[in-house]
Amino acid sequence: MSSIRNDYKKMVFYQIWVRSFCDGNGDGIGDLYGVYDKLGYIKSLGVDAIWLCPVYPSPNADYGYDISDYKNIHPDFGTLDQFRKVLDKTHELGMKLIMDLVVNHTSDEHPWFLESRKGKDNPYSDYYIWRDKPNNWESLFEGKAWEYDETRGQYYLHIFSKKQPDLNMDNPRVREEVKSIMRFWLDMGVDGFREDVINFISKKEGLPDGIPFVPAVNGIFNYKDGPHIHEYLSEFRKVCEEYDCIQIGEGPLTTVKTALMYITGKHKSLDMMFSFDHMMADCLFTEYIHRPFSLKKLKHAFSKWQYSINGKGWNTLYLENHDHPRVISRYGSERFRRESGTMLAASYIFQQGTVFIYQGQEIGMTNIRLRDIEDYKDISSKTNFHKYHLKDTIEARLRRIHLSSRDSSRTPMQWSSARYAGFSSVRPWFNVNPNYKRVNVAKDEKDPNSILNFYRRCVALKKMSRTLTYGQYREFFPDSEQIYIYERTLGKQRWLIICSFAKHPVRVHFPREYAGKKNQLILCNYRETDKNDLCFRPYEARIYRFPAGDEKSQLTD
Ligand code: NOJ
């Protein structure tokens, strides 16, 4: 049995947002029966591990990120027994499985909160953050970060929705609860955690007012990376050290500097962190401010993380997850869906880091356009629609929601051209993207040049080559707004990844040290490519190998 702690650097993860992945019991909601049925498919991508978004009981104010029982499975998704079956089969197939650990907040329907709100002198009264007077912090989802509770006669803090009260991590009993949750799942055999907004769990003492910089996130610098964060995380780390498992942190506004603090050095308490910078090449915090996509910005973010983490820690690589709209609709082109979807794959998979692929990304799913805000499901889409763009017409506001909504990544997975995209036998809980007849797994399986098969090739190539896995990264021509070129090198081995982000043909030049050198074109997203003709077609991607002079040099090096 391989060890995730030893191997995570060369692993490829597949992220599942269960509600929209596959409905196995015919009620219109994705579930663990569906996940079980699709494990073979996931394995066929070359994937080594699965990240399962929250599957715990939840009233779904934030679709699973508001948990009402940490040690159970949401009845919509199945039972603990079914979870064990998924876990066992995942392991049998040689894959690992990590879960979401969401402990900055619970649901307001969690028994701890129901007790806590009863009064100031019960065992759970200090499990949450209660105050007589609120400060000026804003919640990230709906208005002020404080809600008055009539029963208790005090305000409670909620950085996200009102239905997600923040836990008081300063209370040692709460930290013991977290450890017990971790043990519960680790004892069952899970292989680690993706830790939700983990940089928010320690708040500045006294909860001082924030100085507004962007009103919507006012207070964030007083509740992120707080004074006890390392102390608390190191307690959780100790639990993980008893098992073979890994911890991946998610932290909004994480900078390279803070990420390094968490993943290296004396405070090391996480194995990797997700960066957000490269998700802001066309926006500020996805939902707030939109601007045209800038390749320079994207490349700058990619390279900043590559250069700064290299040799010290280890990067995560992703372009999509359940919190962002689909990447083809943002950084690529729906018109050149196949070309841009495959090019985008090459643009990130071959960087240094652990690769994450989000369900549907591998078949090039795109954003959904809904006609009415009521048709959107996500709380942040709804509140943004009502809050940020009030001066705009309804159509203009809907256009912005279409660009930014997290719902676009949460439409049912498109398995086939059958009714409901083969996701379910009955009407699904959420709209299927009407493009499912063109965009689906079954169709891509049959086409050797599909996005799906290109992902498979990229994954296989990355895993085969030591240089593409561990090599150094260097970017060329950072000022180009059309081309992204980076190299990966290890010893004498050299690879060059060239991606065109242009909708029209562009002439590319090899960096000076590569010009005229013997090369092999190992992968390209177009058929019939003359490796020496450097006129790149729209969204073309090529992966060249420049073999080391000696005869022993192998593709696998
Ligand atoms: C980050 C999660 O990825 C997101 O889906 C959720 O809404 C917030 N954290 C709050 O838990």
Residues whose N, C-alpha, C, O or C-beta is under 5 A from the ligand:
A	BS01	NOJ	D62 Y65 F160 D196 V197 D323
